Amino acid sequence: MVSVVQNVAIDCADAYGLAQFWSRVTGQPVDPGCAPGDAETEVLLPEGPVLYFNQVPEPKTIKNRIHLCLRPETSREEEVARLTGIGATHVSDYRNPDGSGWVVLADPEGNEFCVLRSDSDRAEHP
């Protein structure tokens, strides 16, 4: 017997507000049963676990021990520009001259996530 990952829980100060950001990142809807002010909110992904936002009283203070890694449908550079345009901030850059590597961004509450190379980026620079 095994366990199935039900959700990825993200602690935050504004569950619904942060879910709105991640809904825009993933292009997937916030659970229609959720509303502004809810202490728990979900973004419903078509495959895999749900993104679950849980309102907590304490602020984020250190680097995430678990984070999301995104593989964009467009190029990595286009996706980094899109994400910073909707509220993400640049944290670190691990891109290499050969095209490999990733970019670390943070969501509006400071939770880090990575943007990897897209499939087209990988095909262009294996």
N, C-alpha and C positions, 0 to 999 in steps of 0.2 A: 504494500500500500504506500501511496505517496500523497503529498499535499500539492494543491494547485494554488498558484499565486492569484488571489482575488483582486487585490488592488495594490497600488503604490501610494502610500500615505505621505502627504506633504503637510507638515505643520506650518501654520501661518497666522497672521493677525486678522486678515480679511478673507475668509474662505471663498465667498462668492466672487469677490473682486479678482482674486488670484486665479480662480477657475476660469473667469472670463479671459484673462491673458492666455492661459494654456489652451483654451478653446480656439483662440486665434492662431496659436502656434501650430496646433495639430489639425485645424480645420474640422474639428469634431465638436458636437454640441455639449453644452452643459446639461445635466439631467434636468428635464423640464419640470420636475417636482421641486427643484431648488429655487431659492429666491434671495435677493439682497438681504443681508442680515443673518442668514442661516449660518450656524456654527459648523455645519458639515455640508460640503458640496462635492459633486462628482462631475468629471468630464468622461463621457462615454466613448471609449475607443472601439473601433470595429473588430479588432482582434486583440487578444492579450488582456492584461489586467486593466482595471479602471484607474484613472487618476483621481485620488481621493484627497480632498483638502479639508483639513481639520484645524479649526480655530483654537489657538492656545494663547495664554496670557504672556508668556515670555518671548522676547525677541530672539532672532537668530544671532548667534555670537561667534561661531567658528565655521570652518569649512565643512560642507556636507560629507558624511561618511558614505552615503549612497547617493547617486545622481542619475539623471536620465542622459542618454546619448542619442542624439537625433541624426538620422541619415536623410538628408533632404532629397526631394524629387528634382530640384533645380541644382545648380552648382552650389558648393559650400559658400563661396563668396556672396552669391545672390541671396542665399538664405540668411547669412550673418547680417547683411544689410537690411533685409526684411524684418528680422527679429529685433534688431536695434531700433528700427523704425516704429515698432509697436510697443517698445518699453523695456527691452532687455538692455543690459549694460555689459560692456566688454570687461572681462576679468584677466584672461591670459591667452597668449597665442602660442600654439605649438605646431604651427604650419612649418613645413620644411621646403627647401628650394626644389626638391623633386616632386612636390605636390602632395606628399603624404602629410599626416598629422591631423590636428583638430584645433578648434577654437573653443575656449571656455567663456561662456556668457553667464549672466545671472538674471533671474526673473525680477519683477519689481519688488519682491521682498528679500532679495539677496540669495536665493537658492541657486547654486551653480548647476549648469548643464553644459554638455558638449555638443558641438556641431561637427560631425564627421564629414568625410568626403562623400559625395553622391556617387551613385553607380556610374554616371557618365564621367565624373572626375576620375574615378578609379580606372575606367576603361582607357581614358586619355593618358594617364600616368600610372601604369600598374605597379 
